[in-house]
Protein backbone atom coordinates (compact mmCIF):
# COMPACT_ATOMS: atom_id res chain seq x y z
CA UNK A 1 0.00 0.00 0.00
CA UNK A 2 2.84 2.42 0.75
CA UNK A 3 4.35 1.77 -2.71
CA UNK A 4 1.02 2.75 -4.26
CA UNK A 5 0.96 6.00 -2.25
CA UNK A 6 4.55 6.79 -3.24
CA UNK A 7 3.68 6.24 -6.90
CA UNK A 8 0.66 8.55 -6.64
CA UNK A 9 2.69 11.25 -4.83
CA UNK A 10 5.41 11.05 -7.49
CA UNK A 11 2.88 11.32 -10.34
CA UNK A 12 1.19 14.28 -8.66
CA UNK A 13 4.54 16.01 -8.24
CA UNK A 14 5.32 15.43 -11.92
CA UNK A 15 1.88 16.70 -12.91
CA UNK A 16 2.45 19.94 -11.06
CA UNK A 17 6.07 20.47 -12.16
CA UNK A 18 5.97 19.33 -15.77
CA UNK A 19 3.94 22.24 -17.16
CA UNK A 20 6.28 24.67 -15.45
CA UNK A 21 9.11 23.55 -17.69
CA UNK A 22 11.26 21.57 -15.30
CA UNK A 23 11.88 18.97 -17.99
CA UNK A 24 11.30 21.01 -21.14
CA UNK A 25 14.21 23.07 -22.38
CA UNK A 26 13.52 22.90 -26.12
CA UNK A 27 14.77 26.12 -27.70
CA UNK A 28 12.91 25.77 -30.98
CA UNK A 29 9.58 24.44 -29.62
CA UNK A 30 7.80 27.79 -29.78
CA UNK A 31 8.45 28.00 -33.53
CA UNK A 32 7.43 24.42 -34.29
CA UNK A 33 4.13 24.15 -32.42
CA UNK A 34 0.96 26.03 -33.41
CA UNK A 35 -0.40 26.00 -29.85
CA UNK A 36 -0.53 29.44 -28.29
CA UNK A 37 -2.31 28.52 -25.07
CA UNK A 38 -0.86 26.87 -21.99
CA UNK A 39 -3.94 24.73 -21.46
CA UNK A 40 -6.73 23.07 -23.41
CA UNK A 41 -10.00 21.47 -22.46
CA UNK A 42 -10.02 17.93 -23.91
CA UNK A 43 -12.76 15.37 -24.33
CA UNK A 44 -12.30 11.89 -25.71
CA UNK A 45 -13.71 8.40 -25.73
CA UNK A 46 -12.24 4.92 -26.01
CA UNK A 47 -13.23 1.30 -25.70
CA UNK A 48 -11.83 1.15 -22.11
CA UNK A 49 -13.18 4.45 -20.75
CA UNK A 50 -16.19 5.57 -22.77
CA UNK A 51 -16.15 9.30 -21.94
CA UNK A 52 -13.29 11.35 -20.52
CA UNK A 53 -12.94 15.11 -20.07
CA UNK A 54 -10.39 17.34 -18.40
CA UNK A 55 -7.59 19.84 -18.83
CA UNK A 56 -4.32 19.47 -20.70
CA UNK A 57 -1.56 21.75 -19.38
CA UNK A 58 1.32 22.36 -21.80
CA UNK A 59 4.78 23.82 -21.69
CA UNK A 60 6.60 23.85 -25.00
CA UNK A 61 6.34 20.23 -26.17
CA UNK A 62 5.55 18.62 -22.79
CA UNK A 63 2.01 18.20 -21.48
CA UNK A 64 0.06 16.88 -18.51
CA UNK A 65 -3.58 15.78 -18.66
CA UNK A 66 -5.77 15.75 -15.56
CA UNK A 67 -9.05 14.06 -16.44
CA UNK A 68 -12.18 12.53 -15.02
CA UNK A 69 -14.88 10.51 -16.62
CA UNK A 70 -17.45 7.80 -16.40
CA UNK A 71 -18.97 4.75 -18.03
CA UNK A 72 -16.16 2.20 -17.92
CA UNK A 73 -16.42 -0.15 -20.89
CA UNK A 74 -14.08 -2.70 -19.31
CA UNK A 75 -15.83 -5.69 -17.75
CA UNK A 76 -19.32 -4.20 -18.38
CA UNK A 77 -19.13 -1.76 -15.45
CA UNK A 78 -21.27 1.00 -16.93
CA UNK A 79 -21.84 2.79 -13.64
CA UNK A 80 -18.29 3.91 -12.84
CA UNK A 81 -16.37 7.09 -12.08
CA UNK A 82 -12.65 7.52 -12.66
CA UNK A 83 -9.77 9.94 -12.30
CA UNK A 84 -6.84 10.07 -14.70
CA UNK A 85 -3.37 11.52 -15.09
CA UNK A 86 -1.25 11.42 -18.26
CA UNK A 87 2.26 12.78 -18.81
CA UNK A 88 3.44 13.16 -22.39
CA UNK A 89 5.47 14.78 -25.13
CA UNK A 90 4.49 16.28 -28.51
CA UNK A 91 6.63 15.56 -31.59
CA UNK A 92 5.84 18.01 -34.43
CA UNK A 93 5.47 16.38 -37.84
CA UNK A 94 4.24 19.46 -39.71
CA UNK A 95 3.12 22.88 -38.53
CA UNK A 96 -0.46 21.57 -38.13
CA UNK A 97 0.26 17.90 -37.25
CA UNK A 98 1.77 16.38 -34.08
CA UNK A 99 2.59 12.86 -32.99
CA UNK A 100 2.25 12.53 -29.21
CA UNK A 101 3.27 9.84 -26.77
CA UNK A 102 2.29 9.63 -23.11
CA UNK A 103 2.04 7.46 -20.02
CA UNK A 104 -1.16 7.44 -18.03
CA UNK A 105 -2.89 6.22 -14.91
CA UNK A 106 -6.63 5.78 -14.23
CA UNK A 107 -8.27 4.95 -10.92
CA UNK A 108 -11.69 3.51 -11.68
CA UNK A 109 -14.36 3.36 -8.99
CA UNK A 110 -17.50 1.40 -9.98
CA UNK A 111 -20.81 2.46 -8.50
CA UNK A 112 -21.80 0.46 -5.44
CA UNK A 113 -24.62 -1.95 -6.10
CA UNK A 114 -26.74 -4.25 -3.96
CA UNK A 115 -26.82 -6.76 -6.82
CA UNK A 116 -24.47 -9.64 -5.85
CA UNK A 117 -23.91 -10.50 -9.53
CA UNK A 118 -22.39 -7.06 -10.20
CA UNK A 119 -18.65 -6.65 -9.52
CA UNK A 120 -18.14 -3.41 -7.60
CA UNK A 121 -14.41 -3.68 -6.86
CA UNK A 122 -12.09 -0.78 -7.68
CA UNK A 123 -9.39 -1.19 -10.28
CA UNK A 124 -6.56 0.82 -11.79
CA UNK A 125 -5.02 1.06 -15.23
CA UNK A 126 -1.59 2.03 -16.45
CA UNK A 127 -1.44 2.82 -20.15
CA UNK A 128 0.94 3.86 -22.89
CA UNK A 129 -0.69 5.94 -25.63
CA UNK A 130 0.38 7.21 -29.03
CA UNK A 131 -1.85 9.61 -30.93
CA UNK A 132 -1.89 11.69 -34.06
CA UNK A 133 -3.14 15.23 -33.40
CA UNK A 134 -4.27 17.64 -36.14
CA UNK A 135 -4.49 21.31 -35.23
CA UNK A 136 -7.54 22.73 -37.03
CA UNK A 137 -7.15 26.32 -35.91
CA UNK A 138 -5.79 28.54 -33.25
CA UNK A 139 -8.08 27.10 -30.58
CA UNK A 140 -8.99 23.57 -31.69
CA UNK A 141 -7.38 20.20 -32.32
CA UNK A 142 -8.68 16.70 -33.02
CA UNK A 143 -6.85 13.46 -32.36
CA UNK A 144 -6.99 9.70 -32.79
CA UNK A 145 -4.67 7.16 -31.29
CA UNK A 146 -4.04 3.77 -29.82
CA UNK A 147 -3.14 2.56 -26.35
CA UNK A 148 -2.05 -0.55 -24.58
CA UNK A 149 -3.47 -0.75 -21.08
CA UNK A 150 -2.54 -2.91 -18.10
CA UNK A 151 -5.50 -3.39 -15.76
CA UNK A 152 -4.95 -4.08 -12.04
CA UNK A 153 -7.70 -4.95 -9.56
CA UNK A 154 -7.81 -3.45 -6.07
CA UNK A 155 -5.00 -0.99 -6.92
CA UNK A 156 -2.21 -3.55 -6.44
CA UNK A 157 0.56 -3.23 -9.00
CA UNK A 158 2.08 -6.65 -8.24
CA UNK A 159 0.63 -8.59 -11.16
CA UNK A 160 -1.19 -7.56 -14.30
CA UNK A 161 -4.72 -8.94 -14.29
CA UNK A 162 -5.24 -8.30 -17.97
CA UNK A 163 -3.82 -6.31 -20.85
CA UNK A 164 -6.18 -4.55 -23.26
CA UNK A 165 -5.47 -2.64 -26.46
CA UNK A 166 -7.73 0.28 -27.22
CA UNK A 167 -8.42 3.01 -29.73
CA UNK A 168 -9.34 6.51 -28.60
CA UNK A 169 -10.44 9.70 -30.36
CA UNK A 170 -11.26 13.18 -29.21
CA UNK A 171 -11.14 16.95 -29.48
CA UNK A 172 -9.19 19.69 -27.69
CA UNK A 173 -10.51 23.23 -27.27
CA UNK A 174 -9.19 26.40 -25.66
C-alpha positions in Angstrom: 0.0 0.0 0.0 2.8 2.4 0.7 4.3 1.8 -2.7 1.0 2.8 -4.3 1.0 6.0 -2.3 4.6 6.8 -3.2 3.7 6.2 -6.9 0.7 8.5 -6.6 2.7 11.2 -4.8 5.4 11.0 -7.5 2.9 11.3 -10.3 1.2 14.3 -8.7 4.5 16.0 -8.2 5.3 15.4 -11.9 1.9 16.7 -12.9 2.5 19.9 -11.1 6.1 20.5 -12.2 6.0 19.3 -15.8 3.9 22.2 -17.2 6.3 24.7 -15.4 9.1 23.6 -17.7 11.3 21.6 -15.3 11.9 19.0 -18.0 11.3 21.0 -21.1 14.2 23.1 -22.4 13.5 22.9 -26.1 14.8 26.1 -27.7 12.9 25.8 -31.0 9.6 24.4 -29.6 7.8 27.8 -29.8 8.5 28.0 -33.5 7.4 24.4 -34.3 4.1 24.2 -32.4 1.0 26.0 -33.4 -0.4 26.0 -29.9 -0.5 29.4 -28.3 -2.3 28.5 -25.1 -0.9 26.9 -22.0 -3.9 24.7 -21.5 -6.7 23.1 -23.4 -10.0 21.5 -22.5 -10.0 17.9 -23.9 -12.8 15.4 -24.3 -12.3 11.9 -25.7 -13.7 8.4 -25.7 -12.2 4.9 -26.0 -13.2 1.3 -25.7 -11.8 1.2 -22.1 -13.2 4.4 -20.7 -16.2 5.6 -22.8 -16.1 9.3 -21.9 -13.3 11.4 -20.5 -12.9 15.1 -20.1 -10.4 17.3 -18.4 -7.6 19.8 -18.8 -4.3 19.5 -20.7 -1.6 21.7 -19.4 1.3 22.4 -21.8 4.8 23.8 -21.7 6.6 23.8 -25.0 6.3 20.2 -26.2 5.6 18.6 -22.8 2.0 18.2 -21.5 0.1 16.9 -18.5 -3.6 15.8 -18.7 -5.8 15.8 -15.6 -9.1 14.1 -16.4 -12.2 12.5 -15.0 -14.9 10.5 -16.6 -17.4 7.8 -16.4 -19.0 4.8 -18.0 -16.2 2.2 -17.9 -16.4 -0.1 -20.9 -14.1 -2.7 -19.3 -15.8 -5.7 -17.8 -19.3 -4.2 -18.4 -19.1 -1.8 -15.4 -21.3 1.0 -16.9 -21.8 2.8 -13.6 -18.3 3.9 -12.8 -16.4 7.1 -12.1 -12.7 7.5 -12.7 -9.8 9.9 -12.3 -6.8 10.1 -14.7 -3.4 11.5 -15.1 -1.2 11.4 -18.3 2.3 12.8 -18.8 3.4 13.2 -22.4 5.5 14.8 -25.1 4.5 16.3 -28.5 6.6 15.6 -31.6 5.8 18.0 -34.4 5.5 16.4 -37.8 4.2 19.5 -39.7 3.1 22.9 -38.5 -0.5 21.6 -38.1 0.3 17.9 -37.3 1.8 16.4 -34.1 2.6 12.9 -33.0 2.2 12.5 -29.2 3.3 9.8 -26.8 2.3 9.6 -23.1 2.0 7.5 -20.0 -1.2 7.4 -18.0 -2.9 6.2 -14.9 -6.6 5.8 -14.2 -8.3 5.0 -10.9 -11.7 3.5 -11.7 -14.4 3.4 -9.0 -17.5 1.4 -10.0 -20.8 2.5 -8.5 -21.8 0.5 -5.4 -24.6 -2.0 -6.1 -26.7 -4.2 -4.0 -26.8 -6.8 -6.8 -24.5 -9.6 -5.8 -23.9 -10.5 -9.5 -22.4 -7.1 -10.2 -18.7 -6.7 -9.5 -18.1 -3.4 -7.6 -14.4 -3.7 -6.9 -12.1 -0.8 -7.7 -9.4 -1.2 -10.3 -6.6 0.8 -11.8 -5.0 1.1 -15.2 -1.6 2.0 -16.5 -1.4 2.8 -20.1 0.9 3.9 -22.9 -0.7 5.9 -25.6 0.4 7.2 -29.0 -1.9 9.6 -30.9 -1.9 11.7 -34.1 -3.1 15.2 -33.4 -4.3 17.6 -36.1 -4.5 21.3 -35.2 -7.5 22.7 -37.0 -7.1 26.3 -35.9 -5.8 28.5 -33.2 -8.1 27.1 -30.6 -9.0 23.6 -31.7 -7.4 20.2 -32.3 -8.7 16.7 -33.0 -6.9 13.5 -32.4 -7.0 9.7 -32.8 -4.7 7.2 -31.3 -4.0 3.8 -29.8 -3.1 2.6 -26.4 -2.0 -0.6 -24.6 -3.5 -0.7 -21.1 -2.5 -2.9 -18.1 -5.5 -3.4 -15.8 -4.9 -4.1 -12.0 -7.7 -4.9 -9.6 -7.8 -3.4 -6.1 -5.0 -1.0 -6.9 -2.2 -3.5 -6.4 0.6 -3.2 -9.0 2.1 -6.7 -8.2 0.6 -8.6 -11.2 -1.2 -7.6 -14.3 -4.7 -8.9 -14.3 -5.2 -8.3 -18.0 -3.8 -6.3 -20.8 -6.2 -4.6 -23.3 -5.5 -2.6 -26.5 -7.7 0.3 -27.2 -8.4 3.0 -29.7 -9.3 6.5 -28.6 -10.4 9.7 -30.4 -11.3 13.2 -29.2 -11.1 17.0 -29.5 -9.2 19.7 -27.7 -10.5 23.2 -27.3 -9.2 26.4 -25.7 
